[in-house]
Amino acid sequence: MVLPELLISTGGTPHDKWGSMKELLRTTDPVKLAMAHALLTNEGITSFQMDVHMSVLEGSIGILPRRLMVADADLAEACQILEDNEIGRE
């Protein structure tokens, strides 16, 4: 499923930019995830948060990590942004 805003932001079909997504960050810390997402958005990199609603399955105890995904083409720049802001993998 491709979200309509992703199609709008890439200006075309889902395969133009989002055909290959890579995991940038996996964390159980929602604050770290929100910060990373905000930093990337500020730099013009679109990111997608996955597994956000897994708390329904885990009982809201925070043991299942959430993932932040970016387009394959943006991965190197996104990694550098997170490194510059001292946001690392768990």
Residue frames relative to the residue before (quaternion, step in Angstrom):
aa qw qx qy qz dx dy dz
M 1.0000 0.0000 0.0000 0.0000 0.00 0.00 0.00
V 0.1543 -0.7781 0.6051 0.0670 3.56 -0.84 0.98
L 0.3950 -0.7253 0.5141 0.2317 3.55 -0.77 1.01
P 0.5773 -0.6241 0.3948 0.3483 3.61 -0.94 0.83
E 0.6510 0.5242 -0.3407 0.4305 3.61 0.96 -0.74
L 0.5987 0.5439 -0.3683 0.4583 3.59 1.16 -0.47
L 0.6369 0.5144 -0.3272 0.4719 3.56 1.02 -0.75
I 0.6508 0.5124 -0.3136 0.4643 3.56 0.98 -0.83
S 0.7050 0.4784 -0.2827 0.4407 3.59 0.85 -0.97
T 0.7126 0.4150 -0.2701 0.4970 3.60 1.10 -0.53
G 0.4046 -0.7587 0.4385 0.2616 3.56 1.30 -0.18
G 0.7992 0.2309 -0.1590 0.5317 3.60 1.03 0.56
T 0.7775 -0.2982 0.2506 0.4938 3.49 -1.13 -0.71
P 0.6489 -0.5348 0.3554 0.4082 3.60 -1.17 0.37
H 0.6659 0.5197 -0.3099 0.4364 3.59 1.14 -0.46
D 0.4688 0.6843 -0.4440 0.3389 3.59 1.24 -0.20
K 0.8275 0.0785 -0.0012 0.5559 3.57 0.76 -1.03
W 0.7535 0.4126 -0.1973 0.4723 3.56 1.01 -0.84
G 0.3423 0.7583 -0.4965 0.2476 3.59 1.19 0.25
S 0.7841 0.1259 -0.0634 0.6044 3.57 1.10 -0.65
M 0.0412 -0.7998 0.5987 -0.0171 3.55 -0.56 1.20
K 0.1904 -0.7768 0.5934 0.0909 3.55 -1.12 0.72
E 0.4863 -0.6429 0.5078 0.3040 3.52 -1.16 0.66
L 0.2105 -0.7869 0.5734 0.0879 3.53 -0.78 1.08
L 0.8107 0.0045 0.0660 0.5817 3.55 0.93 -0.91
R 0.0488 -0.7530 0.6559 0.0211 3.55 -1.10 0.80
T 0.1938 0.7965 -0.5416 0.1864 3.55 -0.57 1.16
T 0.3717 -0.6851 0.5723 0.2549 3.54 -1.29 0.39
D 0.5783 0.5860 -0.3585 0.4401 3.58 1.32 -0.04
P 0.2996 -0.7894 0.5037 0.1825 3.63 -0.30 1.19
V 0.6028 0.5546 -0.3643 0.4431 3.61 1.13 -0.52
K 0.6431 0.5114 -0.3137 0.4758 3.59 0.98 -0.85
L 0.6491 0.5208 -0.3099 0.4598 3.56 0.98 -0.86
A 0.6698 0.4914 -0.2951 0.4721 3.60 0.92 -0.89
M 0.6415 0.5214 -0.3204 0.4625 3.59 1.00 -0.81
A 0.6567 0.5038 -0.3099 0.4678 3.58 0.91 -0.90
H 0.6448 0.5208 -0.3137 0.4632 3.57 0.95 -0.89
A 0.6692 0.4998 -0.2972 0.4627 3.61 0.93 -0.89
L 0.6428 0.5217 -0.3224 0.4590 3.60 0.96 -0.83
L 0.6721 0.4931 -0.2951 0.4670 3.57 0.92 -0.90
T 0.6395 0.5229 -0.3222 0.4624 3.57 0.96 -0.87
N 0.6442 0.5339 -0.3103 0.4513 3.57 0.99 -0.85
E 0.7160 0.4183 -0.2398 0.5049 3.59 1.13 -0.65
G 0.5813 -0.6270 0.3578 0.3754 3.58 1.27 0.17
I 0.5423 0.5874 -0.4137 0.4356 3.59 1.21 0.39
T 0.3082 -0.7530 0.5560 0.1697 3.55 -0.72 1.08
S 0.0333 -0.7898 0.6125 0.0007 3.55 -0.89 0.95
F 0.2456 -0.7617 0.5888 0.1133 3.53 -1.25 0.52
Q 0.2739 -0.7671 0.5599 0.1517 3.57 -0.75 1.05
M 0.1196 -0.7952 0.5935 0.0343 3.55 -0.77 1.08
D 0.8105 0.2803 -0.2328 0.4587 3.54 -1.32 0.52
V 0.2949 0.7868 -0.4966 0.2176 3.59 1.19 0.43
H 0.7572 0.3859 -0.2029 0.4864 3.58 0.98 -0.79
M 0.3568 0.7490 -0.4863 0.2743 3.59 1.19 0.38
S 0.5004 0.6638 -0.4290 0.3533 3.62 1.21 -0.30
V 0.5465 0.5989 -0.4002 0.4273 3.58 1.19 -0.42
L 0.7124 0.4422 -0.2488 0.4848 3.57 1.01 -0.82
E 0.7313 0.4386 -0.2382 0.4649 3.57 1.01 -0.75
G 0.4944 -0.6778 0.4207 0.3451 3.57 1.23 -0.16
S 0.5532 -0.6614 0.3556 0.3606 3.59 1.22 0.59
I 0.4572 0.6851 -0.4611 0.3301 3.61 1.01 0.71
G 0.4993 -0.7310 0.3758 0.2741 3.58 1.28 0.14
I 0.4442 0.7126 -0.4555 0.2955 3.61 1.04 0.59
L 0.6719 0.4610 -0.3021 0.4948 3.59 1.19 -0.42
P 0.3940 -0.7437 0.4856 0.2363 3.59 -0.68 1.03
R 0.3328 -0.6833 0.6125 0.2173 3.49 -1.31 0.50
R 0.2713 -0.7757 0.5526 0.1389 3.55 -1.15 0.63
L 0.2195 -0.7292 0.6329 0.1398 3.51 -1.23 0.66
M 0.1256 -0.8149 0.5658 0.0106 3.53 -0.61 1.20
V 0.0682 -0.7639 0.6401 0.0462 3.54 -1.22 0.64
A 0.6233 -0.5122 0.4217 0.4141 3.55 -1.27 0.32
D 0.6258 -0.5644 0.3977 0.3629 3.54 -1.11 0.75
A 0.6590 0.5309 -0.3031 0.4381 3.58 1.00 -0.84
D 0.7201 0.4342 -0.2374 0.4864 3.61 1.17 -0.55
L 0.4255 0.7615 -0.4332 0.2266 3.59 1.25 -0.23
A 0.6817 0.4939 -0.3082 0.4431 3.63 0.75 -0.95
E 0.6760 0.4793 -0.2943 0.4760 3.59 0.90 -0.89
A 0.6476 0.5196 -0.3135 0.4607 3.59 1.00 -0.82
C 0.6265 0.5277 -0.3312 0.4683 3.61 1.00 -0.78
Q 0.6585 0.5117 -0.3048 0.4600 3.57 0.96 -0.87
I 0.6341 0.5290 -0.3289 0.4582 3.59 0.99 -0.80
L 0.6788 0.4754 -0.2971 0.4743 3.59 0.88 -0.88
E 0.6416 0.5205 -0.3215 0.4627 3.60 1.01 -0.79
D 0.6496 0.5238 -0.3125 0.4539 3.58 0.98 -0.86
N 0.7425 0.3713 -0.1988 0.5208 3.58 1.14 -0.64
E 0.4717 -0.7300 0.3941 0.2987 3.54 1.32 0.44
I 0.4285 0.6257 -0.5143 0.4004 3.54 0.93 0.99
G 0.0008 0.8406 -0.5388 0.0553 3.54 -0.36 1.24
R 0.6434 -0.5011 0.4126 0.4059 3.49 -1.36 0.03
E 0.4210 -0.6829 0.5350 0.2649 3.52 -1.22 0.58
